[in-house]
Amino acid sequence: MTQEAPGAGELLSILRDGQARTKAELVQLTGLARSTVSQRLDALLSSRWVVPAQDAIASGGRPATAFSFNRAARVVLTADLGATHDRLAVTDLGTTVLAERTADVPIERGPETTLTWLVEAFTELLAESGHTLADVCGVGVGLPGPVEHASGRPVNPPIMPGWDGFPVPEWLGERLGVPVLVDNDVNIMALGEHWIAHPGTDHLIFVKIGTGIGCGIISDRRLHRGAQGAAGDIGHIRVPNGENVSCRCGNTGCLEAIAGGAALAARLDDASSNRDVVDLVRSGNLQSIQLVRQAGREIGTVLASIVNFFNPATVVLGGAIAEAGEHVLAGVREVVYSRSLPLATQHLRIQASELGDRAGVIGAAVMVVEHVLSRVD
């Protein structure tokens, strides 16, 4: 069987790194005939996916024209929806944020109420950024629960009543008229952190410690979702110290029920949310510091097994509770470095997220851009 020649999307993938390249360089990188590259460049130029670079490149004779990816060709709408806190953004194709907004919208209000608000907020953000729906190439949404990758529908999400099986991509797509991609929130956070802060890392784990706990897995620089999209759901791994603690998933002893933000807030008199827990830690409250440090140890117990199994180069901690700083990191490091194999921890880095709250919206943009560019003819 003859292998199909790479399409225009491959040229875009090459140019997406921001480096301008000549036609000759693209011929060399793709292995395509010069006439084929010329034909596909013409199509990309006419649709403004690619533009001539400002500076020509000297080649011994007449300077050769270089071409670069047009980050401004389209915009992306992104949303990182949490249990109680949301962040929305409009980005260009290079994931630069053009406009953004945060809001406290409980996910338990249900899908139609939440998504109606989302459409209205997107419309306002587009106007703020100077764009319209005609400029949008896609929408990326992260949800705080299990999402079936093939359909983009949440499946039995413990903290999202009324969302089970709801057709989020179809519902939003009908109202916005563009492709809609939906994934678990920690997956898009892993994508964002890897794309911006660790692009050269082949194997990375991103752990979100918020109301719940989840894990995004980057393997060979690609997001690993598993067979249905459930890979990385470490929040419902049973831990030794939680035999009698009930979890919202219906089981007992889950990591989330012991070390998640909701569990920590429930044990503090002056806390009702993740933010309250972090504020208490930052103010020097001894009980909250001890709880957060122990939560780090519990998470580290689970991560130690994952480090032995997967052998990542980097473990990144993000989410609201991770903003408590070194107390969480210290607890995780203490257990991971003592219980994982020396070879697995020889060069292992365990660090806080560099993107913080923005990891999700950046990752959602990465998800959409990769999808859209792969389908450019």
C-alpha positions in Angstrom: 0.0 0.0 0.0 1.4 3.4 -1.0 1.8 5.8 2.0 -0.2 9.0 1.6 2.0 12.1 1.3 1.9 14.4 4.3 -0.7 17.2 3.9 -0.6 20.9 4.4 -1.1 20.3 8.1 2.4 18.9 8.4 3.8 22.1 7.0 1.9 24.0 9.6 3.1 21.7 12.4 6.7 22.4 11.3 6.2 26.1 11.1 4.3 26.2 14.4 7.5 26.4 16.5 7.8 30.1 15.4 10.9 29.7 13.2 10.6 31.0 9.6 11.7 28.5 6.9 12.3 28.7 3.2 10.7 26.5 0.6 13.9 24.6 0.2 14.0 23.9 4.0 10.4 22.7 3.9 11.2 20.3 1.0 14.1 18.9 3.0 12.1 18.5 6.2 9.0 16.9 4.6 10.6 14.9 1.9 8.0 16.2 -0.5 8.6 17.4 -4.1 9.3 21.1 -4.5 6.2 21.4 -6.7 4.0 19.8 -3.9 5.4 22.1 -1.2 4.8 25.1 -3.5 1.2 24.0 -4.1 0.5 23.5 -0.4 2.2 26.8 0.5 0.1 28.6 -2.0 -3.1 27.2 -0.4 -1.9 28.1 3.1 -0.9 31.6 2.0 -4.3 32.2 0.4 -6.1 31.2 3.6 -3.6 33.2 5.7 -2.5 30.2 7.8 1.0 31.1 6.6 2.5 34.5 5.8 5.8 35.5 4.2 8.4 36.3 6.9 9.5 39.9 7.2 13.1 39.1 6.5 14.3 37.2 3.4 17.1 34.7 3.9 20.3 35.1 1.9 21.1 32.0 -0.1 24.1 33.1 -2.2 22.0 34.6 -5.0 18.6 36.3 -4.8 17.4 36.2 -1.1 15.0 33.3 -0.6 11.6 34.1 0.9 10.9 32.5 4.3 7.5 31.6 5.5 6.2 31.6 9.0 3.1 30.4 10.8 0.4 33.1 11.2 -0.5 33.0 14.8 -3.2 35.6 14.2 -5.0 33.7 11.4 -7.7 32.5 13.8 -8.5 32.6 17.5 -9.5 29.9 20.0 -12.1 30.0 22.8 -11.0 28.0 25.9 -12.6 27.3 29.3 -11.2 25.5 32.3 -14.3 24.7 34.4 -13.6 23.7 38.0 -15.9 22.6 40.8 -16.5 26.2 41.9 -14.0 28.3 40.0 -13.7 28.9 36.2 -11.2 30.6 33.9 -12.1 31.5 30.3 -9.8 32.9 27.6 -9.5 33.9 23.9 -6.1 32.9 22.5 -4.3 33.2 19.2 -3.0 30.1 17.5 0.3 30.4 19.4 -1.7 30.2 22.7 -1.1 33.8 23.6 -4.0 35.0 25.8 -5.8 37.9 24.1 -8.6 38.3 26.7 -9.6 36.3 29.8 -12.0 36.1 32.7 -12.4 34.3 35.9 -15.6 33.6 37.7 -17.1 31.5 40.5 -19.7 29.4 38.9 -20.5 26.1 40.7 -20.4 23.2 38.3 -23.3 21.6 40.3 -25.7 24.1 38.7 -25.9 21.6 35.9 -24.9 21.6 32.2 -27.4 23.8 30.5 -27.2 26.6 33.0 -23.4 26.5 33.1 -22.9 26.2 29.4 -25.5 29.0 28.6 -23.4 31.3 30.9 -20.3 30.0 29.0 -21.6 31.0 25.6 -22.5 34.5 26.9 -19.1 34.9 28.5 -17.4 33.8 25.3 -19.3 36.3 23.3 -18.3 39.1 25.6 -14.6 38.0 25.6 -14.6 37.9 21.8 -15.8 41.5 21.6 -13.2 42.5 24.2 -10.5 41.0 22.1 -11.7 42.6 18.9 -12.9 39.4 17.3 -16.1 37.7 16.2 -17.3 34.1 15.9 -16.2 34.2 12.3 -12.5 34.3 13.5 -12.9 31.3 15.8 -11.4 28.0 14.7 -12.5 25.9 17.7 -13.4 25.7 21.3 -11.6 23.7 24.1 -13.3 22.9 27.4 -11.9 21.2 30.5 -14.3 19.6 33.0 -13.6 18.5 36.6 -14.5 14.9 36.1 -14.0 11.8 33.9 -14.6 12.5 30.2 -14.9 9.8 27.5 -12.4 11.0 24.9 -14.1 9.8 21.8 -17.4 11.6 22.5 -16.3 14.4 24.8 -19.1 13.5 27.2 -18.6 13.3 31.0 -19.1 9.9 32.5 -20.4 9.5 36.1 -18.6 12.6 37.3 -18.8 12.5 41.2 -18.9 16.3 41.7 -21.0 17.2 38.6 -24.7 16.2 39.3 -26.7 16.2 36.1 -23.8 16.1 33.8 -23.5 12.4 33.2 -23.6 11.7 29.5 -24.5 15.3 28.6 -23.5 16.0 24.9 -21.3 19.0 25.7 -19.5 19.2 22.3 -22.8 19.0 20.4 -24.6 21.5 22.7 -21.9 24.1 22.4 -21.2 23.4 18.7 -24.8 24.1 17.8 -24.7 27.5 19.4 -21.1 28.5 18.4 -20.9 26.9 15.0 -17.3 25.6 15.4 -15.7 22.3 16.5 -15.8 21.8 20.2 -13.3 19.5 22.1 -13.8 18.5 25.7 -11.4 16.8 28.0 -10.8 16.2 31.7 -9.4 19.4 33.3 -6.1 17.9 34.5 -5.4 16.6 30.9 -5.6 20.1 29.5 -3.5 21.5 32.4 -0.8 18.9 31.6 -0.9 20.0 27.9 -0.5 23.6 28.8 2.3 23.1 31.3 4.2 20.9 28.9 3.8 23.2 25.9 4.9 26.4 27.7 7.2 25.3 30.6 8.6 21.9 29.6 8.5 21.5 25.8 11.7 19.5 25.8 10.6 17.0 28.4 9.5 13.6 26.9 7.8 12.2 30.0 5.9 14.4 32.5 3.2 14.0 35.1 1.0 16.9 36.1 -0.9 16.5 39.4 -3.8 18.8 40.1 -4.6 19.1 43.8 -7.9 21.0 44.0 -11.3 20.1 45.3 -10.4 16.7 43.8 -7.1 15.2 42.7 -6.2 14.1 39.2 -3.1 13.4 37.1 -2.3 14.2 33.5 0.3 12.0 31.7 2.6 13.2 29.0 4.4 10.3 27.3 6.8 10.8 24.4 5.7 14.4 24.4 2.0 13.4 23.8 -0.9 13.3 26.1 -1.7 9.8 27.2 -5.5 9.4 27.8 -5.8 5.6 27.9 -8.4 3.5 26.1 -11.5 5.6 27.0 -9.9 8.7 28.5 -9.7 7.6 32.2 -5.9 7.5 32.4 -4.5 9.4 35.4 -7.5 9.3 37.7 -5.3 8.9 40.8 -7.8 10.6 43.1 -9.7 7.4 43.5 -6.8 5.1 44.3 -7.2 3.7 47.8 -4.6 4.8 50.3 -3.7 3.0 53.5 -4.8 5.8 55.9 -8.3 6.1 54.6 -10.1 2.8 55.3 -13.1 4.4 57.0 -13.4 7.7 54.9 -16.2 7.8 52.4 -15.6 9.4 49.0 -18.1 11.1 46.7 -17.5 8.3 44.1 -19.2 5.8 46.5 -16.0 4.0 47.6 -14.0 4.5 50.8 -10.4 5.4 51.4 -9.8 7.3 48.1 -6.8 9.6 47.9 -9.2 12.5 47.1 -11.3 11.9 50.2 -8.1 12.1 52.3 -6.0 14.8 50.6 -8.3 16.8 48.3 -9.1 20.4 49.0 -12.7 19.7 50.1 -11.4 17.1 52.6 -8.9 19.5 54.0 -11.4 22.4 54.3 -13.8 20.1 56.1 -11.2 19.5 58.8 -10.6 23.2 59.5 -12.9 25.4 61.5 -12.2 28.5 59.5 -12.3 27.0 56.0 -15.1 26.2 53.6 -13.1 26.2 50.3 -9.7 25.5 48.7 -8.9 29.2 48.9 -9.6 29.3 52.6 -7.2 26.5 53.2 -4.4 28.2 51.2 -5.1 31.5 52.9 -4.8 29.8 56.3 -1.5 28.2 55.3 -0.1 31.5 54.0 -1.1 33.2 57.3 0.9 30.7 59.3 -2.0 28.7 60.8 -0.2 25.6 62.3 -3.1 23.2 61.9 -3.6 24.0 58.2 0.1 23.7 57.5 0.3 20.3 59.2 -2.8 19.1 57.2 -1.4 20.3 53.9 2.0 18.8 54.6 0.3 15.4 55.4 -1.8 15.7 52.3 1.4 16.0 50.3 2.7 12.8 52.0 -0.5 11.0 51.1 -0.2 12.1 47.5 3.4 11.2 47.5 2.6 7.7 48.6 0.5 7.2 45.4 3.0 9.1 43.2 5.9 6.9 44.4 4.3 3.9 42.8 3.6 5.9 39.6 7.2 7.1 39.5 8.4 3.5 39.7 5.9 2.4 37.1 6.2 5.3 34.6 9.6 6.8 35.3 8.8 10.4 34.4 11.5 13.1 34.2 9.3 15.7 35.8 6.4 15.8 38.2 4.5 19.1 38.3 2.0 20.0 41.1 -0.8 22.4 40.2 -4.3 23.3 41.3 -5.6 25.4 44.2 -4.0 23.5 47.1 -0.6 23.4 45.3 -0.6 27.2 45.7 0.0 26.6 49.4 3.6 26.3 48.2 6.5 24.4 49.7 4.4 22.6 52.4 2.7 20.5 49.7 5.9 20.0 47.7 7.9 19.0 50.8 5.4 16.4 51.7 5.3 14.9 48.2 9.1 15.0 47.8 9.6 13.4 51.2 7.7 10.3 50.3 8.5 10.0 46.6 12.3 10.3 47.0 12.3 7.8 49.9 10.0 5.1 48.4 10.7 5.2 44.7 13.6 3.3 43.1 17.0 5.2 43.0 17.1 4.9 39.2 13.6 6.4 38.8 14.5 9.4 41.1 18.1 9.9 39.9 17.2 12.9 37.8 13.5 13.4 38.8 12.3 16.9 39.3 9.2 17.6 41.5 8.1 21.2 41.2 5.2 23.6 41.3 3.3 24.6 38.1 4.8 27.6 36.3 1.6 28.5 34.7 -0.6 28.3 37.8 -4.3 29.1 37.0 -3.6 29.6 33.3 -2.4 26.0 32.6 -5.9 24.8 31.8 -6.9 27.5 29.3 -3.4 27.3 27.6 -3.7 23.5 27.4 -7.2 23.7 26.0 -5.9 26.0 23.2 -3.1 23.5 22.5 -5.6 20.8 22.2 -7.8 22.7 19.7 -4.9 24.0 17.6 -3.4 20.6 17.2 -6.8 19.2 16.2 -7.5 22.0 13.7 -4.0 22.0 12.1 -4.1 18.3 11.6 -7.2 18.7 9.4 -5.9 21.5 7.2 -5.7 20.2 3.6 
